């Protein structure tokens, strides 16, 4: 679906580059190099909250299930509860920030997050832990969606894609390195201590937001009409073929990562005999792959279009999924049969994530928060649905994990083909 001049003119004049692309006003806090770095670090720290909530406790998931007398699939529901909460938090936080600004919802959500983390640490039973995890997820989702909306307040088009690539470096590295920190903590504490650490992270982030998060949405650009208007906006975006043509493939690609997060601890520790510490280090390899791919994507944006890089990521994703299922089905020995294809799948997200966000949000400058909310909630909804399936289908072999991940990896490019008109979208912009 082409973005024509009429839609481009809908972008406020003070948000455009000289060549017509959307850009922030001259008074932006990131005008200097130091300001841009500070701006990036604040947003990066905000985006880590949700991923750390999901993944930092993963090495202790088997121990959590034993202590609370829960089966493997029941223990994985703690991941599902947080995923669903993250999706709900995105849907609430995005429209709310469009209406009242970015700072107030962020501060309230971080305070809620810290309290919920303490409740997780002291939960005496699985039902109470699930409820606390849901609240923790809602708060983390609200914080993360504001960070995405703030980027769209400042940038659009290729400039937004490059900033999203930088932000993705933290957004997707966080869930990969969080188990490393969690595994290290488990040397000196239990899974409950991991949630105490998350509460401390929340308090630290509260100080960061109070001191460093600017209000990027002035009152004259805020949406009126409350949640009814927000619901109408979400409905409009969800039926926009171009928006969904980018958002749904990214959600399916993210779902493959969530599937790995949910099932990898049981598969790698119980089937392949890795320790929690080695498990964390294997995640670090994935983090390196993602870090390299996201920055290669950022460099290539100066030479190739976001649409082409998005398509390259989808091809790599499908190749990784098919390699994984073939390796497991033919009985290739060793953890490498899981680790190597997953590295390709996660590296492909370094191309898919930032380009899909930029291409989906650029045509909608009037609904950055709602658009970011829909992007995030789709991703977390897919993750919440598929994550428990690994335990439900069994964890005695790696086959359920491989089947689910392969299906998601192949479904993503198919979903993009359904929304193929979206690939024609193009707004040339300067880099940030």
C-alpha positions in Angstrom: 0.0 0.0 0.0 1.7 3.2 -1.2 2.3 6.1 1.2 1.3 9.0 -1.0 1.9 12.7 -0.7 -1.3 13.3 1.1 -0.3 10.9 3.9 3.1 12.4 4.0 1.6 15.9 4.4 -0.2 14.5 7.5 3.1 14.4 9.3 3.5 17.7 11.2 5.9 20.2 9.7 8.1 20.4 12.7 8.7 16.7 12.6 10.2 16.6 9.0 13.6 16.5 7.6 14.3 19.2 4.9 13.8 16.5 2.3 10.2 15.9 3.5 10.7 13.0 5.9 9.6 13.0 9.5 12.0 14.3 12.1 12.0 15.8 15.5 12.0 19.5 16.3 15.3 21.5 16.7 14.8 21.6 20.4 15.1 17.9 20.8 17.2 16.8 23.7 19.4 14.6 21.5 20.5 17.5 19.4 24.2 17.1 20.5 26.1 13.8 20.5 26.0 13.6 24.3 22.3 14.3 24.2 21.6 11.6 21.7 23.7 9.1 23.7 21.8 10.0 26.9 18.5 9.8 25.0 19.4 6.4 23.7 20.6 5.0 27.0 17.4 6.1 28.8 15.2 4.4 26.1 17.4 1.3 26.0 17.1 0.8 29.8 13.3 1.1 29.5 13.2 -1.6 26.8 15.1 -4.1 29.0 12.4 -4.3 31.6 10.1 -6.6 29.8 12.8 -8.9 28.4 14.6 -9.2 31.8 11.2 -10.0 33.4 10.7 -12.9 31.0 14.1 -14.4 30.9 16.3 -13.7 33.9 14.6 -16.4 35.9 14.7 -19.0 33.1 17.7 -21.0 34.4 15.9 -21.5 37.7 12.6 -22.6 36.0 13.1 -26.3 36.7 13.9 -25.5 40.4 10.9 -23.2 40.6 8.6 -26.0 39.5 10.0 -28.5 42.0 9.7 -26.1 44.9 6.1 -25.1 44.1 5.2 -28.8 43.2 4.3 -27.8 39.6 4.7 -29.8 36.4 6.9 -28.6 33.6 4.0 -27.2 31.7 2.6 -25.6 34.8 5.9 -23.9 35.6 6.0 -22.6 32.0 2.7 -20.8 32.8 4.8 -18.3 34.8 6.3 -17.3 31.4 2.9 -17.2 29.8 1.4 -15.1 32.5 4.2 -12.5 32.0 3.8 -12.6 28.2 0.1 -12.0 28.4 0.7 -9.2 30.9 3.2 -7.6 28.5 0.7 -7.7 25.7 -2.0 -6.1 27.9 0.4 -3.5 29.2 1.3 -2.5 25.7 -2.4 -2.1 24.8 -3.0 0.0 27.9 0.2 2.0 28.0 0.4 3.0 24.3 -3.0 4.7 24.0 -2.7 6.2 27.5 0.7 7.8 26.6 -0.9 9.2 23.4 -3.5 10.9 25.6 -1.6 12.1 28.6 2.1 12.1 27.5 5.0 9.8 27.9 6.4 10.5 31.3 3.5 10.0 33.7 2.5 6.5 32.5 6.2 5.4 32.6 6.7 6.5 36.2 3.5 4.8 37.4 4.3 1.6 35.5 7.8 1.3 36.9 6.6 1.7 40.5 4.0 -1.0 39.9 6.7 -3.2 38.4 9.0 -3.0 41.4 6.1 -3.9 43.8 5.1 -6.8 41.6 8.6 -8.1 41.5 8.7 -8.2 45.3 5.4 -10.1 45.3 6.9 -12.7 42.9 9.9 -13.2 45.2 7.7 -14.0 48.2 4.9 -15.9 46.5 4.1 -19.0 48.5 2.2 -20.8 45.7 2.0 -21.1 42.0 -1.4 -19.3 41.6 -0.1 -16.3 43.5 3.1 -16.3 41.5 1.1 -16.4 38.3 -0.9 -13.3 39.4 2.2 -11.4 40.4 3.9 -12.3 37.1 0.9 -11.0 35.2 1.0 -7.6 37.0 4.8 -7.5 36.5 4.2 -8.1 32.8 1.5 -5.4 32.5 3.9 -2.9 34.0 6.9 -3.9 31.9 4.8 -3.8 28.7 3.6 -0.3 29.5 7.2 0.9 30.0 8.5 -0.8 26.8 5.7 0.6 24.5 6.4 4.2 25.7 10.1 3.8 24.6 8.9 2.7 21.1 6.5 5.6 20.9 9.2 8.1 22.0 11.3 7.0 19.1 8.5 7.6 16.7 7.9 11.0 18.3 11.4 11.9 17.2 12.1 10.0 13.9 10.4 8.4 10.9 11.3 6.4 7.9 14.9 5.3 7.4 16.0 7.5 10.4 13.5 5.6 12.6 14.7 2.3 11.3 18.3 3.1 12.2 17.3 4.2 15.7 15.2 1.1 16.1 18.1 -1.0 15.0 20.2 0.6 17.9 17.3 0.1 20.3 16.8 -3.5 19.1 20.4 -4.2 20.0 19.3 -3.9 23.6 15.7 -5.0 23.2 16.6 -8.4 21.8 20.0 -8.8 23.5 18.3 -8.4 26.9 16.4 -11.7 26.7 19.5 -13.4 25.5 21.9 -12.2 28.1 19.3 -12.1 31.0 19.6 -15.9 31.6 23.4 -15.4 31.9 22.8 -13.0 34.8 20.1 -15.3 36.2 22.4 -18.3 36.0 25.1 -16.4 37.8 22.7 -15.3 40.5 21.6 -18.9 41.0 25.1 -19.7 42.2 24.5 -17.5 45.3 20.7 -17.5 45.6 17.5 -19.2 44.6 15.0 -18.3 41.9 13.3 -16.0 44.5 16.5 -14.0 44.7 16.3 -13.4 41.0 13.0 -11.6 41.5 14.5 -9.5 44.2 17.1 -8.5 41.7 14.4 -7.5 39.3 12.8 -5.3 41.9 16.2 -3.5 42.4 16.4 -3.1 38.6 12.9 -1.5 38.7 13.9 1.0 41.4 17.0 1.9 39.5 15.1 2.4 36.3 12.6 4.7 38.2 15.5 7.0 39.0 16.7 6.9 35.4 13.3 7.8 34.0 12.7 10.6 36.5 16.1 12.2 35.7 16.5 11.4 32.0 13.2 10.8 30.2 12.0 13.9 28.4 8.4 14.6 27.5 8.4 14.1 23.8 4.7 14.5 23.1 3.5 18.1 23.7 0.0 18.7 24.8 -1.1 20.0 21.4 -0.3 16.7 19.8 -2.0 14.5 22.3 -5.0 12.5 21.3 -8.4 13.4 22.8 -11.4 11.2 23.3 -10.1 8.7 25.9 -10.1 5.0 25.5 -13.0 5.0 23.1 -10.9 6.9 20.6 -7.9 4.7 21.4 -10.0 1.6 20.6 -11.1 3.1 17.3 -7.4 3.8 16.5 -6.4 0.3 17.3 -9.2 -1.0 15.2 -8.1 1.2 12.3 -4.5 0.0 12.5 -5.5 -3.7 12.9 -7.4 -3.5 9.6 -4.6 -1.6 7.8 -3.2 -4.2 5.4 0.2 -2.4 5.2 0.5 -2.2 8.9 -0.4 -5.8 9.5 1.8 -6.8 6.6 4.8 -5.7 8.7 3.5 -6.3 12.2 2.3 -9.9 11.9 5.5 -11.4 10.4 7.6 -9.6 13.1 5.2 -11.1 15.7 5.6 -14.6 14.4 9.4 -14.2 14.2 9.4 -13.0 17.8 7.2 -16.0 18.7 9.9 -18.3 17.6 12.3 -16.7 20.1 9.7 -16.9 22.8 9.2 -20.6 22.0 12.9 -21.1 22.5 12.9 -19.2 25.7 10.1 -21.3 27.1 11.5 -24.7 26.1 15.2 -24.3 25.9 15.9 -24.7 29.7 14.3 -28.1 29.8 15.6 -29.2 26.4 19.2 -28.1 26.9 19.5 -28.9 30.7 17.5 -32.1 30.9 18.0 -33.7 27.4 21.5 -32.4 26.6 22.8 -32.2 30.1 24.0 -28.6 30.2 24.3 -26.8 33.5 22.4 -23.5 34.2 25.7 -21.6 33.8 26.4 -23.2 30.4 22.8 -22.7 29.4 23.3 -19.0 30.1 26.5 -18.9 28.0 24.7 -20.5 25.1 22.3 -17.7 25.2 25.2 -15.3 25.0 26.2 -16.8 21.7 22.7 -16.0 20.4 23.2 -12.5 21.8 26.4 -12.0 19.8 24.6 -13.2 16.6 21.8 -10.7 17.2 24.1 -7.9 18.1 26.1 -8.3 14.9 23.0 -8.7 12.6 21.2 -5.7 14.0 24.2 -3.5 13.4 24.9 -4.9 10.0 21.2 -4.1 9.2 21.8 -0.5 10.5 24.9 -0.2 8.2 23.0 -1.6 5.2 20.2 0.9 5.6 22.5 3.4 4.0 22.6 1.2 0.9 19.4 -0.9 0.8 15.8 -0.1 1.5 14.1 -1.2 4.7 11.7 -3.3 2.7 14.6 -5.3 1.1 16.3 -5.9 4.5 13.0 -6.9 6.0 12.7 -9.5 3.3 16.2 -10.8 3.8 15.5 -11.3 7.4 12.4 -13.4 6.6 14.4 -15.6 4.3 17.0 -16.2 7.0 14.3 -16.9 9.5 12.7 -19.6 7.3 16.1 -21.2 6.6 16.9 -21.4 10.3 13.5 -23.0 11.1 13.8 -25.6 8.4 17.4 -26.4 9.4 16.3 -26.9 13.0 13.5 -29.3 12.2 15.6 -31.4 9.8 18.5 -31.6 12.3 16.3 -32.8 15.1 14.3 -35.1 13.0 17.4 -36.9 11.6 18.9 -37.2 15.0 22.0 -35.0 14.7 23.8 -35.5 18.0 24.7 -32.8 20.5 23.3 -29.4 21.5 24.7 -27.9 18.4 21.6 -29.2 16.5 19.6 -26.7 18.6 22.1 -23.9 19.1 23.3 -23.3 15.5 19.9 -23.0 13.8 18.6 -20.9 16.6 21.5 -18.5 16.2 20.4 -18.0 12.5 16.7 -17.5 13.6 17.7 -14.9 16.2 20.1 -13.2 13.9 17.4 -12.9 11.3 15.3 -11.0 13.9 18.0 -8.3 13.8 16.8 -7.5 10.3 13.1 -8.1 10.8 12.5 -6.2 14.1 13.7 -2.6 13.4 12.6 -2.5 9.8 9.1 -3.8 10.5 8.6 -1.2 13.3 9.8 1.6 11.1 7.7 0.6 8.1 4.6 -0.1 10.1 4.7 3.1 12.2 6.0 5.7 9.7 2.5 6.2 7.9 0.9 6.8 11.3 2.5 9.8 13.1 -0.7 10.6 14.8 -0.9 7.2 16.6 2.7 6.4 17.5 1.7 5.0 21.0 -1.2 3.0 19.7 0.8 1.7 16.8 3.6 0.7 19.0 1.1 -0.9 21.4 -0.4 -3.1 18.6 3.1 -4.1 17.4 4.1 -5.2 20.9 0.9 -6.8 21.9 0.9 -8.9 18.7 4.4 -10.1 19.5 3.6 -10.9 23.1 0.2 -12.5 22.2 1.9 -14.9 19.8 4.5 -15.6 22.4 1.9 -16.2 25.1 0.0 -18.7 22.9 3.0 -20.7 21.7 5.2 -20.7 24.8 3.2 -23.3 26.8 2.9 -25.6 23.8 6.5 -26.9 24.2 5.8 -28.3 27.7 2.3 -29.5 26.8 3.6 -31.5 23.9 6.3 -33.0 26.0 9.9 -32.2 26.8 11.5 -35.6 26.6 12.8 -34.9 23.1 13.6 -31.6 21.3 11.1 -32.4 18.5 8.1 -30.3 19.9 10.4 -27.3 20.3 11.7 -27.8 16.7 8.3 -28.3 15.2 6.8 -25.2 16.8 9.7 -23.0 16.0 9.8 -24.2 12.4 6.1 -23.5 11.9 6.5 -19.9 13.1 9.6 -19.3 11.0 7.9 -20.5 7.9 4.6 -18.7 8.7 6.3 -15.3 9.0 7.3 -14.9 5.3 3.9 -16.3 4.3 2.2 -13.7 6.3 4.4 -11.0 4.7 3.3 -12.3 1.2 -0.3 -11.9 2.2 0.4 -8.2 3.0 2.7 -7.9 0.0 1.5 -4.4 -1.0 3.2 -3.2 2.2 6.6 -3.9 0.5 5.9 -1.0 -1.8 6.0 1.4 1.1 8.8 3.9 0.8 9.7 7.2 2.3 13.3 8.3 1.7 14.8 9.9 4.8 18.1 11.0 6.2 19.7 9.0 8.8 19.6 10.1 12.4 
